[in-house]
């Protein structure tokens, strides 16, 4: 029997045992399809696009490559050495098939919030692999002491809750990392855009705006919370670990963070002996609510594969996202169940009834505002998020601008106007040299995150904080 090798390259998110899940999938797929061998490679989370592009430039890229969500434009612009686009649409490759090598096709069942981010011009380009969103965590013991029985749902509600918490405990009352994801979430929920051409979805983005009314509303609200003594600014960018530790040690009663932290937050609360509640991302009630943004990663299929390799790769994507596997992965890592069938399976088995904090992120993303009539309807909702080159470094620019507002008292309009000019220069340089095996004009273009003064955190860091509370 001829064996077909499937080169599958995925990003290692560094959470303890993270790659074990992928290796299990590879082994189980091989057992179900002995005519295939899965060569799985773990890439650095921060450097995966660099590793992929280096291989593609040498004509050695994988059949399937995983990219973090805001690197999607990089994937779309990557070409083989002969100038042909590296990746093809997953939906187009599947066609009208309902199963591939006996594996039921699940792409049509992907939850809309995840499906829509990776869809351009009605075509699903890549297969979502990891999904998260932003949520609010609360220490219910602190809330009860302050006479609060419900979590705030709006920015104004957060202000009121922080004021009440401050009455019973001195010091800051809320914290979150200074990270680009929360800028994206704040803009999305207000209907704001980061780039022109409908956030890069109606055509290539040529301009960015980091000083839009929606951005400035978020920045000023954040600054005012800090000025009032409620927001805990650790002084480090982004400091996911520091904000987690502050909540775990009960220095603050509220924390905004990724839904990916649910398991860690639950463990921290249990270890320290306080109650935990999870709520939806607080929105700006002064403007119409426009939905919530997603984060995560997706798997891109190389174009030009022979039929056996192409179908094996497509079958592997369906196999690893079957309802049972997607449901179990949600339990392990707090990732969103990526399909309706996975969510329904968890519901039927009583998982959400027993773990209600896990229900919140999915239910939050299920709320889509009514689609407007007329122009713009095709690009609805704006919370689908942006596609443009130099997304990662634009986020770095946002976070440093915010740092200057918080620590130096810079004027938000002036500082974010300068930030826009910085990001615009990067985007123009990117667009001038974007179509190649190595898109862009600088190595930093292909780095997932490029913080100049701090590294992000890992699951091992959070595990250590949890252990220290026990």
Buried (B, 14 or more C-beta within 10 A) or exposed (E): EEEBEBBBBBBBBBBEEBBEBBEEBBEBBBEEBEEBBBEBBBBBBBBBBBBBBBBBBEEEBBBBBBBBBBBBBBBBBBBBEEEEBBBBBBBEBBEEEEEBBEBBBBBEBBBBBBBBBBBBEEEBBBBBBBBBBBBBBBBBBBBEBBEBEEBBBBBBBBBEBBBBBBEEBEEBBBBBBBBBBBBBBBBBBBBBBBBBBBBBBBEBBBBBBBBBEBBBBBBBBBBEBBEBBBBBBBEBBBBBBBBBBBBBEBBBBBBBBBBBBBBBBBBBBBBBEBEBBBBBBBBBEEBEBBBBBBBBBBBBBBBEBEEBBBBBBBBBBBBBBBBEBBBBBBBEBBBBBBBBBBBBBBBEEEBBEEBEBBBBBBEBBEEBBEEEEEEEEEBBBBBBBBBBBBBBBBBBBBBBBBBBBBEEEBEBEEBBBBBBEBBBEBBBBBBEBBEBBBBBBEEBBBBBBBBEEBEBBBBEBBBEBBEEBE
